[in-house]
Amino acid sequence: MKLLHVDAGIPGESSVSRQLSAALVARLRQGRPGLAVSQRRVRWLHA
């Protein structure tokens, strides 16, 4: 099974959405030993 983890929270470790998605991916990995995770980080550009 494959999972695409798109990380689009605010920069830094204080982002709740980044923490939540990381916890979800960790939980999925525990239940699925063969899980292949590809992570992409979306960076916001300020004009």
HELIX and SHEET records of a PDB file:
HELIX    1   1 VAL A   16  GLY A   31  1                                  16    
SHEET    1   A 2 LYS A   2  ASP A   7  0                                        
SHEET    2   A 2 ALA A  36  ARG A  41  1                                        
END                                                                             
